[in-house]
């Protein structure tokens, strides 16, 4: 019933054109990629609902509206924001929130569209048309990394204070999980939240926090007891303007330049106990559930960018000549591009299968881990191979392929490293050694 109501609301939004109303950010900034050729080439993926495995007309309407917003409000400014090392998250999120893109699968009563997760996948795919990785990543943190547990398990009071303004774009969220000594090994975090009366007193720190310098609140994972590491953690909604919250530094990174990343410290930060999402001690479990959506979202997003990189490489190598013939005409080149596109299509099929199972209520941890693993490795192959065919131009920062080469390296590290994905897959395959022996 909720899904039907969400679909009806989506239809109304599309027909009334309330999905996206142009709100100009100011004077245009021409993309550096236009110096070579920035003409977009359509993906070979199915473009009609009748042909698609999981998408309906409503999915395609959502994607079309978002693409217009990207082309007019985001892509003209990407080079500027990359150079500045930050994009205006509040301004962009408000535009996205007004258009309905920050809560497509969130409850209607908190401003969402009430649709299923396949619509989030569609949004993630379309965001892959942004000409960098940092901005889509920050949007994904807002929609599918900090808020799923809050939407599912949070109290009504918490949802109204944190979820509703995150969906509307009035608040920017960040995720506080990783620490200096605990990245992919989430169970090893050290940040503590000690209960004193009706408050928690929080001490510790978080590392590699996306949107950390701009965020209004953090979905914080902290130890709330001294019990077993998988049962002693809680997710807490933490306002970033509280006394004792310190942004230690903005971290310089290899890629994702337009997304600010912070190191954050907590020094006797007092947070009401009512800010705990769901049950105390269930934070690790909630975070693992969030990871399913986060990993599928990341795969969907990078698939579109890989499509674009391959298509732009085809376009460029068709124009660029070596030894009196186009680079593309060399068998080694067009065969390699065919191999890469085949791998992309196989990954897309895995994504759609996992998504179809997930929206039916199945645990897709194994499939999501497989998709995340393959996505990270394939992104490296696509970036390396395609950059090679651009020659010296590929080694400049003027083209999408070089930016993708830098940005996509994070795919095999963030949200669980490749090795962690392999461990999860092996666990489901029952091939891990018995350490008790």
GIQUIBEL-V659621 format. One record per backbone hydrogen bond with DSSP energy under -1.0 kcal/mol. NH is the residue of the N-H (numbers start at 1). CO is the residue of the C=O. E is the energy in kcal/mol with one decimal. If there is no record, write none. Layout:
nh: <NH/NH>
co: <CO/CO>
e: <E/E>
//
This chain:
nh: <5/6/7/8/9/10/11/12/13/14/15/16/18/34/35/36/37/60/61/62/63/64/65/66/67/68/69/70/71/72/73/74/75/77/81/82/83/84/85/86/87/89/92/93/94/95/96/97/98/99/100/101/106/110/111/112/113/114/115/119/121/122/123/124/125/126/127/128/129/130/137/138/139/140/141/142/143/144/146/151/152/153/154/159/160/161/162/164/166/167/168/170/171/174/176/179/182/186/188/189/192/193/194/196/199/200/201/202/203/204/206/207/209/211/212/214/215/216/217/218/219/220/220/221/222/223/224/225/231/234/236/237/238/240/242/245/246/248/248/249/251/259/262/263/264/265/266/267/269/271/273/275/276/277/282/283/286/287/288/289/290/291/294/295/296/297/298/299/300/301/302/303/304/305/306/307/308/309/310/311/312/313/314/315/316/317/318/320/322/325/327/328/329/330/333/334/335/336/337/338/339/340/341/342/343/344/345/346/347/348/349/350/351/352/353/354/355/356/357/358/359/361/362/368/369/370/371/372/373/374/375/376/377/378/379/380/381/382/383/384/385/386/387/388/389/391/393/395/396/403/404/405/406/407/408/410/411/413/414/418/421/422/423/424/425/426/427/428/429/431/437>
co: <1/2/3/4/5/6/7/8/9/10/11/12/13/31/32/33/33/56/57/58/59/60/61/62/63/64/65/66/67/68/69/70/70/74/77/78/79/80/81/81/258/87/88/89/90/91/92/93/94/95/97/96/103/107/108/107/103/106/104/116/117/118/119/120/121/122/123/125/126/127/133/134/135/136/137/138/139/140/141/147/148/149/150/155/156/157/158/159/162/163/164/165/165/217/219/182/179/184/185/186/203/223/201/199/196/271/194/269/192/266/264/178/262/260/209/211/211/172/172/238/174/218/236/176/234/191/232/232/228/222/220/275/218/216/239/242/265/246/263/263/261/256/209/249/206/246/204/244/202/200/198/272/273/235/279/233/282/283/284/285/286/287/290/291/292/293/294/295/296/297/298/299/300/301/302/303/304/305/306/307/308/309/310/311/312/313/314/316/325/322/320/317/326/327/330/330/331/332/333/334/335/336/337/338/339/340/341/342/343/344/345/346/347/348/349/350/351/352/353/354/355/358/357/364/365/366/367/368/369/370/371/372/373/374/375/376/377/378/379/380/381/382/383/384/385/388/390/392/393/399/400/401/402/403/404/407/408/410/410/412/417/418/419/420/421/422/423/424/425/426/434>
e: <-2.4/-2.4/-2.5/-2.3/-2.2/-2.4/-2.4/-2.2/-2.5/-2.4/-2.7/-2.4/-2.1/-1.5/-1.8/-1.2/-1.3/-1.8/-2.2/-2.2/-2.4/-2.5/-2.1/-2.2/-2.5/-1.6/-1.6/-2.6/-2.5/-1.6/-3.2/-1.5/-2.6/-2.1/-2.4/-2.7/-2.0/-1.9/-1.3/-1.4/-1.1/-1.7/-2.5/-3.1/-1.8/-1.7/-2.5/-3.0/-2.6/-1.4/-1.1/-2.5/-1.5/-1.4/-2.1/-2.3/-2.2/-2.3/-2.5/-1.7/-2.0/-1.9/-2.0/-2.7/-2.5/-2.1/-2.4/-1.1/-2.1/-1.9/-1.8/-2.0/-2.2/-2.7/-2.1/-1.7/-2.3/-2.9/-2.1/-2.8/-1.9/-3.2/-1.6/-2.5/-2.2/-1.7/-2.8/-3.1/-1.0/-2.3/-2.0/-1.7/-1.9/-1.7/-2.4/-2.6/-1.1/-1.6/-1.8/-1.6/-2.5/-3.0/-2.4/-3.3/-1.2/-3.4/-2.5/-2.9/-2.2/-1.9/-2.8/-2.4/-2.6/-3.0/-1.9/-1.2/-1.8/-3.4/-1.5/-2.6/-2.7/-1.1/-3.0/-2.8/-2.2/-3.0/-2.8/-1.0/-2.4/-2.5/-2.8/-2.4/-2.9/-2.4/-1.1/-1.7/-2.7/-1.1/-2.0/-1.1/-3.4/-1.4/-2.2/-2.0/-2.8/-2.8/-2.9/-2.3/-2.4/-2.5/-2.4/-2.0/-1.7/-3.1/-1.6/-2.9/-2.5/-2.6/-2.1/-1.9/-2.2/-1.8/-2.5/-2.8/-1.9/-2.6/-2.2/-1.9/-2.4/-2.3/-2.2/-1.8/-1.1/-1.2/-2.4/-2.3/-2.4/-2.7/-2.5/-2.6/-2.6/-1.9/-2.3/-2.2/-2.4/-2.9/-1.4/-2.9/-2.8/-1.1/-2.8/-2.1/-1.3/-1.5/-1.1/-2.0/-2.5/-1.3/-2.4/-1.6/-2.2/-2.5/-2.4/-2.0/-2.1/-2.1/-2.2/-2.0/-2.2/-2.2/-1.9/-1.8/-2.4/-2.5/-2.2/-2.6/-2.6/-2.4/-2.1/-2.4/-2.4/-2.0/-2.1/-3.4/-2.2/-2.4/-2.7/-2.5/-2.5/-2.7/-2.9/-2.2/-1.9/-2.9/-2.2/-1.4/-1.7/-3.1/-2.7/-2.5/-2.7/-2.4/-1.9/-1.6/-1.2/-1.1/-1.1/-1.1/-1.4/-1.4/-2.9/-2.2/-1.5/-3.1/-2.8/-1.5/-1.5/-2.3/-2.8/-1.9/-2.3/-2.5/-1.9/-2.3/-2.5/-2.7/-2.0/-2.0/-1.6/-2.3/-1.4>
//
